[in-house]
Amino acid sequence: MAEISQPRRSIQNSTMSPRPILRNIQSILQREMVREFLAESMSTYVMMVFGLGSVAHMVLGDQKLGSYLGVNLGFGFGVTMGVHVAGGISGAHMNAAVTFTNCALGRMPWRKFPIYVLGQFLGSFSAAATTYLIFYSAIDHFAGGDLLVTGPLSTANIFATYLPEHMTVWQGFLDEVFVTAMLQLCLFAITDKKNSPALHGTEALVIGILVCVIGVSLGMNSGYAINPSRDLPPRFFTFIAGWGKKVFRAGDNWWWVPVVAPIVGAYIGGIVYLGLIHCSIPQQPQRLENSAAGGQKITASPVVPLTRISSTPAPNQPAPLASPMVPLTRISSTPSSTQAPNQPAPIASSPMVPLTRISSTQAPNQPAPIASSPMVPLTRISSTPSSTQAPNQPAPLPSGSMTLEQF
């Protein structure tokens, strides 16, 4: 029995062993650094496959199956797809110069810099290998089996940029610095929530359009590498695949310019935007309705100007009341049977009676003006005059909730 049960236990152990391995793999993949590494690698791979494939069409198709505009569209929309792949995980830098700038300006910790760059280099190298395998027969047929770096039948320019004959190394260096500075400045503007960013969900498309516009307008001189991760890994692949050392020696050792110049240019562009634009964005003014308790909006009422009325009232006419927006309480509107002749009718009920300024000059037999008093409450007034009240004399004004500004 022991001999029979022992194989069964070994079989159970062999069937249960993959589960802990899968759990360990899942736990590793859930780590932040690993996720960001894979995200940068996959997004860069997507971008480079579309970009290098468009260059291969232009070179191998003899300008019939591809064009320079097609190259710009390929890289532009390749960037858009790359942002969609990894934008929510790592930010989809896909560019070592962009990663360096974010670290140097304190927008990202330095410990992530090697992780991002290694992921980008791996993705770019893998994309170059994929492009070579896809277009292997076309590359072999185009140059008759030769892998050339320069000349009209060169195919190394499918994978990396090379200095044209009308440019010197330092001219190309300055060109790469300027173009990459424009790229980084616009990237900060597109993603700046305090300025005028791209609409939510459209950032990937806008960034892709930006890359396409840079290629259309500024890409002729040096091929707008603007990205060490785009140029160096594919160049290293061509060195391994058979193009040889000439990929580093061509163009007066041009290979280092697409690596160093984009880093310098991106840093300059980031400083220019943060120093001249971002820091000068005004803060949003605090509005009164935003500070209201309970979410209720409070709006400031405009000042009501006081107008001047005639200083000479008609005979036997009561002086008008003066104050802006005086709340009056209920007043009896039924006149008394003993009301004296020529007695003014009582004041009608009104919630908000605007009162204007009154002159201090009074006619004979006219009551004295009421003194200024803030918020005097008006209570119910009887329409029956006092027995001691003189004829032709208006009823006295009782207290109320009245604001009398000035007489």
C-alpha positions in Angstrom: 0.0 0.0 0.0 2.8 2.4 0.8 4.3 1.8 -2.7 1.0 2.6 -4.3 0.3 5.7 -2.3 3.7 7.2 -2.9 3.3 7.6 -6.7 -0.1 9.1 -6.2 1.4 11.8 -3.9 4.1 12.5 -6.5 1.4 12.9 -9.2 -0.6 15.3 -7.0 2.5 17.3 -6.2 3.3 17.6 -9.9 -0.2 18.7 -10.7 -0.3 21.3 -7.9 3.1 22.7 -8.5 2.2 25.1 -11.4 -0.2 27.0 -9.3 2.4 28.5 -6.9 4.6 29.3 -9.9 1.8 31.2 -11.6 1.1 33.1 -8.3 4.7 34.0 -8.0 4.8 35.3 -11.6 1.6 37.3 -11.0 3.0 38.8 -7.8 6.2 39.8 -9.7 4.2 41.4 -12.6 2.1 43.4 -10.1 5.2 45.2 -8.8 5.3 48.9 -9.8 8.8 48.8 -11.3 8.0 45.7 -13.3 4.8 47.1 -14.7 6.4 50.3 -15.7 9.3 48.5 -17.3 6.9 46.3 -19.4 4.7 49.3 -20.2 7.6 51.4 -21.6 8.9 48.4 -23.5 5.6 47.6 -25.1 4.7 51.2 -26.0 8.1 51.8 -27.5 7.8 48.6 -29.5 4.4 49.6 -30.9 5.7 53.1 -31.8 8.9 51.8 -33.5 7.2 49.0 -35.5 4.8 51.5 -37.1 7.6 54.1 -37.6 10.3 51.8 -39.0 7.7 50.0 -41.2 6.8 53.3 -42.8 10.5 54.1 -43.5 10.9 50.7 -45.0 8.0 51.4 -47.4 9.6 54.6 -48.5 13.1 53.2 -49.0 12.3 49.8 -50.4 9.3 50.9 -52.4 11.4 53.4 -54.4 9.1 56.3 -53.4 6.1 54.5 -55.0 4.8 52.5 -52.0 5.7 55.1 -49.4 6.7 58.8 -49.0 8.2 61.2 -46.5 4.7 62.2 -45.5 3.9 58.5 -44.9 7.0 58.3 -42.6 5.7 61.3 -40.5 2.2 59.8 -40.3 3.7 56.4 -39.3 5.7 57.8 -36.4 3.0 60.2 -35.4 0.2 57.6 -35.1 2.7 55.1 -33.8 3.3 57.5 -30.9 -0.5 57.8 -30.5 -0.9 54.0 -30.2 2.0 53.8 -27.8 0.4 56.3 -25.5 -2.8 54.3 -25.5 -0.8 51.2 -24.6 1.0 52.5 -21.6 -0.2 56.0 -20.8 -2.1 54.9 -17.7 0.8 52.8 -16.3 4.1 54.6 -16.9 3.0 57.7 -18.8 4.3 56.2 -22.1 7.5 58.3 -22.4 9.0 56.1 -25.1 11.8 58.6 -25.2 14.9 58.6 -22.9 15.3 62.4 -23.3 11.7 62.9 -22.0 12.4 60.6 -19.1 15.7 62.4 -18.3 13.9 65.8 -18.3 11.2 64.6 -16.0 13.7 63.3 -13.5 16.0 66.3 -13.8 13.1 68.7 -13.1 11.8 66.8 -10.1 8.7 65.5 -11.8 9.8 61.9 -11.4 12.3 60.0 -9.1 15.7 59.2 -10.4 15.4 55.6 -9.3 12.9 55.0 -12.2 15.2 56.4 -14.9 17.2 53.2 -15.6 14.0 51.1 -15.5 12.3 53.4 -18.1 15.4 53.6 -20.4 16.0 49.9 -20.3 12.4 49.2 -21.2 12.5 51.7 -24.0 15.8 50.2 -25.4 14.4 46.7 -25.3 11.2 47.7 -27.1 13.1 49.6 -29.7 15.6 46.8 -30.3 12.9 44.3 -30.6 11.0 46.5 -33.1 14.1 46.8 -35.3 14.5 43.0 -35.3 10.8 42.6 -36.1 11.0 45.0 -39.0 14.1 43.3 -40.4 12.4 39.9 -40.3 9.2 41.3 -42.0 11.1 43.1 -44.8 14.1 40.7 -45.0 13.4 39.6 -48.6 12.7 43.1 -49.8 16.0 44.3 -48.1 17.9 41.5 -49.7 16.4 42.2 -53.2 16.8 46.0 -53.0 20.6 46.0 -52.8 21.3 42.7 -54.4 22.2 41.0 -51.2 24.5 43.7 -49.9 23.9 45.5 -46.6 25.0 49.1 -47.4 25.1 52.0 -45.0 25.6 54.9 -47.4 24.8 55.5 -51.1 21.6 55.3 -53.1 21.1 51.6 -52.3 21.7 51.9 -48.6 19.3 50.2 -46.3 20.7 51.0 -42.9 18.8 54.3 -42.9 15.6 52.2 -42.5 16.6 51.7 -38.9 18.5 54.8 -37.8 19.2 58.4 -38.8 22.3 59.5 -40.7 23.7 63.0 -41.4 23.0 64.3 -44.9 25.8 65.7 -47.1 24.7 69.3 -46.7 25.0 69.3 -42.9 28.0 69.3 -40.6 28.0 67.4 -37.3 27.5 70.5 -35.2 24.8 71.9 -37.4 23.0 68.6 -37.0 23.6 68.8 -33.2 22.0 72.2 -33.0 19.2 71.1 -35.2 18.4 68.1 -32.9 18.6 70.3 -29.8 16.1 72.8 -31.2 13.7 70.2 -32.5 13.7 68.2 -29.3 13.3 71.4 -27.2 10.1 72.2 -29.2 8.9 68.7 -28.6 9.4 68.8 -24.8 7.9 72.3 -24.5 4.8 71.3 -26.3 4.5 68.1 -24.3 4.5 70.1 -21.1 1.8 72.4 -22.5 -0.4 69.6 -23.7 -0.4 67.9 -20.2 -0.4 71.0 -18.0 -3.7 71.0 -16.2 -3.3 74.6 -15.0 -2.9 76.0 -18.5 -4.9 74.9 -21.6 -4.3 71.1 -21.8 -5.7 68.7 -24.3 -9.2 67.4 -23.6 -9.3 64.4 -21.5 -8.9 61.3 -23.6 -7.4 63.2 -26.6 -3.9 63.5 -25.2 -2.6 60.6 -27.2 -4.0 61.9 -30.5 -2.7 65.4 -29.9 0.8 64.1 -29.0 0.8 62.1 -32.2 -0.2 65.1 -34.2 2.7 67.0 -32.6 5.3 64.4 -33.7 3.8 64.4 -37.2 3.9 68.2 -37.4 7.6 68.3 -36.2 8.5 65.8 -38.9 6.7 67.7 -41.6 8.1 71.1 -40.7 11.5 70.4 -39.1 12.6 66.9 -40.0 14.5 67.4 -43.2 18.0 68.3 -41.9 18.8 65.5 -39.5 15.9 63.1 -39.8 14.4 64.4 -36.4 15.6 61.5 -34.3 14.6 63.6 -31.2 14.8 60.4 -29.2 17.9 58.3 -28.0 15.6 55.3 -27.6 14.5 55.6 -31.2 18.0 55.8 -32.7 20.6 53.9 -30.7 19.0 50.5 -30.2 18.1 50.0 -33.9 21.6 51.2 -34.9 23.1 48.6 -32.6 20.8 46.0 -34.2 22.1 46.8 -37.6 25.7 46.5 -36.3 24.9 42.9 -35.2 22.7 42.0 -38.2 25.5 42.5 -40.7 25.9 46.2 -41.6 29.1 46.4 -39.6 31.0 49.1 -37.8 30.2 51.6 -40.5 26.9 52.3 -38.8 28.8 54.1 -36.1 31.5 55.7 -38.3 29.3 57.1 -41.0 28.7 60.9 -41.1 31.9 61.8 -39.1 30.8 59.5 -36.2 27.3 60.9 -36.2 25.9 58.2 -34.0 26.4 60.1 -30.7 24.5 63.2 -31.8 21.0 61.6 -31.7 21.8 60.3 -28.2 23.2 63.5 -26.6 21.5 66.3 -28.4 17.9 65.3 -27.7 18.7 65.1 -24.0 20.1 68.6 -24.0 17.2 69.9 -26.1 14.5 68.3 -24.0 16.0 69.7 -20.8 16.2 73.2 -22.3 12.6 73.0 -23.6 11.3 71.9 -20.2 13.1 74.7 -18.4 11.8 77.3 -20.9 8.2 76.2 -20.4 8.3 75.8 -16.6 10.2 79.1 -16.2 8.4 81.3 -18.6 4.9 79.9 -19.0 3.9 77.6 -16.1 5.1 79.9 -13.3 3.2 82.9 -14.8 -0.2 81.2 -14.9 -2.5 83.2 -12.7 -4.3 81.4 -9.8 -8.0 81.1 -10.1 -9.7 84.0 -8.2 -11.8 83.0 -5.2 -15.5 83.7 -5.9 -18.0 84.4 -3.3 -20.4 81.8 -4.5 -17.7 79.1 -4.1 -17.3 79.9 -0.4 -21.0 79.6 0.5 -21.9 77.0 3.1 -23.9 74.0 2.0 -23.2 74.4 -1.6 -25.5 77.4 -2.0 -24.4 80.2 -4.2 -24.2 83.7 -2.9 -24.1 86.7 -5.2 -23.3 90.2 -4.3 -26.2 92.7 -4.8 -25.3 95.8 -6.7 -25.3 99.1 -4.8 -28.6 101.0 -5.1 -27.9 104.7 -5.7 -30.0 107.2 -3.8 -31.8 109.8 -5.8 -32.9 113.2 -4.7 -36.6 114.1 -4.6 -38.2 117.5 -4.4 -37.5 119.4 -1.2 -40.9 121.2 -1.1 -43.7 118.8 -0.5 -47.3 119.8 -1.3 -49.4 121.3 1.6 -51.0 118.8 3.9 -48.9 116.0 2.4 -46.8 113.7 4.5 -43.1 113.5 4.0 -42.1 110.4 1.9 -40.0 107.8 3.6 -36.3 107.6 2.6 -34.2 104.4 2.7 -33.2 101.8 0.2 -35.0 98.5 0.5 -36.9 98.8 3.9 -38.9 95.8 5.0 -42.2 96.9 6.4 -44.4 94.7 8.6 -48.2 94.5 8.3 -50.0 97.8 8.6 -53.7 98.2 9.2 -55.4 99.5 6.1 -58.8 100.1 7.5 -59.2 103.8 8.4 -60.9 104.7 11.6 -64.3 106.4 11.7 -62.8 109.2 13.8 -60.0 109.9 11.4 -59.5 113.7 11.0 -60.1 115.4 7.7 -57.2 115.8 5.3 -55.5 112.9 7.0 -53.2 110.8 4.8 -54.1 107.3 4.1 -52.1 104.7 6.0 -49.1 103.1 4.3 -50.1 100.0 2.3 -48.4 96.7 3.1 -45.3 96.1 1.0 -42.4 93.7 1.7 -39.6 95.8 0.3 -40.2 99.6 -0.2 -37.4 101.6 -1.7 -36.9 104.9 0.0 -35.0 107.8 -1.4 -33.4 110.9 0.1 -35.6 113.6 1.6 -34.8 117.2 2.1 -34.9 118.7 5.6 -37.0 121.6 4.5 -40.6 121.0 5.6 -43.9 122.8 4.9 -46.0 124.3 7.7 -48.0 121.9 9.7 -45.7 119.1 8.5 -44.2 116.5 10.9 -40.5 116.6 11.6 -38.3 114.2 9.6 -37.4 110.9 11.1 -33.9 110.6 12.4 -31.5 108.2 10.8 -31.4 104.9 12.5 -30.1 101.6 11.2 -32.7 98.8 11.0 -35.6 100.2 13.0 -38.4 97.6 13.1 -41.9 98.7 12.1 -44.7 97.1 14.0 -48.4 97.2 13.4 -49.8 100.7 13.1 -53.3 101.7 14.0 -55.1 103.9 11.6 -56.9 105.7 14.4 -55.2 108.9 15.3 -54.6 109.9 18.9 -57.1 112.1 20.6 -54.4 114.7 21.3 -53.2 114.7 17.7 -53.5 118.0 16.0 -55.8 118.3 12.9 -54.1 117.9 9.5 -51.3 116.0 11.3 -50.1 112.7 9.8 -50.1 109.6 12.0 -46.7 109.1 13.7 -44.4 106.5 12.3 -44.0 103.5 14.5 -40.8 101.4 14.8 -40.0 98.8 12.2 -37.1 97.1 10.4 -36.0 100.2 8.5 -32.7 101.4 7.2 -32.7 105.2 6.8 -29.5 106.2 5.1 -29.7 110.0 5.2 -32.2 112.9 5.3 
